[in-house]
Amino acid sequence: MSDLFRKLLAERQAAPTSITPTVGVLTLQFQLYGVDDLKAKRKVFNALRALWGKEADLAVAETGDFEALDSATWSIVALGGSSQQLTARLDQVEKAIAQKIDAPIVEVHREIL
């Protein structure tokens, strides 16, 4: 083994013994107006899934009110290193969703696990 390789091995930082991500869940309940069928309901939320469903740190899914035509419940799950990071990320996502989705948000629930 060369001296340079020994030096690099001695200087390296120890890897963390365990990596536990922090999980945040943002649940949004929307009020819908003028939706005639489930196909029209899905169309309203295509942007939600298309934009934020492709983010590496987010998962997006409809979690309630599946058959209701006047409301929808969607949850966004985020992974991060700390609760402060997750809170900031979920704030950012909530504001962006409020601007992009053409349905008023009537209830917001957050949980950091």
N, C-alpha and C positions, 0 to 999 in steps of 0.2 A: 504494500500500500504506500502510495506516495505521501510525502510530507504535506503537500497542498490538500490532498483528500482528507488526511487526518485533521488538519486545521479546520476544514469546512465542517467535518463531523462534530468537532468540539464546539464550534461556534453556533451550530444550529439550535433553534428553539425547540423545546419539547412540545409535541402535539398535545392538545387538550385531551383529557381522558374521556370526557363525554360531551357530546354536543346535544343540547336539548333546546329546540326552538320554542319560542313563545307563539301561541296561536291566538288570533283575535277573530271574533265572529261579529259581523254587522248584519242585522236583519232589518229589512225595509219593507213596510207594508204600503202598497200603492192603492189609490182610489182610481178606478177607471170609469170613463164616461163615453157613451156612444160606441161601445164594443158589442157587436151583434153575435159573434161566434168565437170559438176558441182559436181559430186561425187568425182572426183579427187581433185577438189578445196576444198571441205569440209574436205577431208582427210588431206590436208596440215595444216588446222587450228584446227584439233581435239585436239592437245596438248594445244592450247591456251584456249579452253573452258574447257578441262579436268583439267588442272593445276590451272588456275587462277579463273575459274568459281566457284570453291569450297571454295575460301577464304571468310571468314566472312565479310570482309570490302570491297569486290570488287564485281562488277557486270560486266559481259562480254557479248557483243553481236555484231553480224555483223550489221553494220549500213548503209552500202551503197555498190554499185557495186555488187548487188545480182546476176545478170545474166552475168556479165562480166567474161570472162575466163582469162584475162590478168592482172586483178587487184582485190583488195579486201580492204574494209574499215571496220575496227573494232574499237569499242569504249570500254574503260574500265572506269567505274565509281567507285570512291573510296569515302568512308566516313571517316572523321577524326575530331579531336578536333580543329586543327588549320591549317592555310594554310601552315606553315612550315612542319608540319607532313605530310600533303598531298603531298607536293612537293617532299619530301624525298621518300615517298611510291611510287609515280608515277615514279620517277627516277629509283627506284629499279625494278619495274615491267617492265618498258621499256627496261632496260638492259637485264633482264631475257628473255623477249620475243625475243629480237634481237639474243640472243644466242640459243634459242630453236626452233624458227620457221625458216624453210628453205625457206624464201622469203625476199628479201631486202625491207627495209622500205624506202619509197621515200618521205613521208611527215608526220610530227608530229604536232599535234595541242593540246594545253593544255588550260584548262579553270578552274579557281577556282571560285566557286559560293558562 
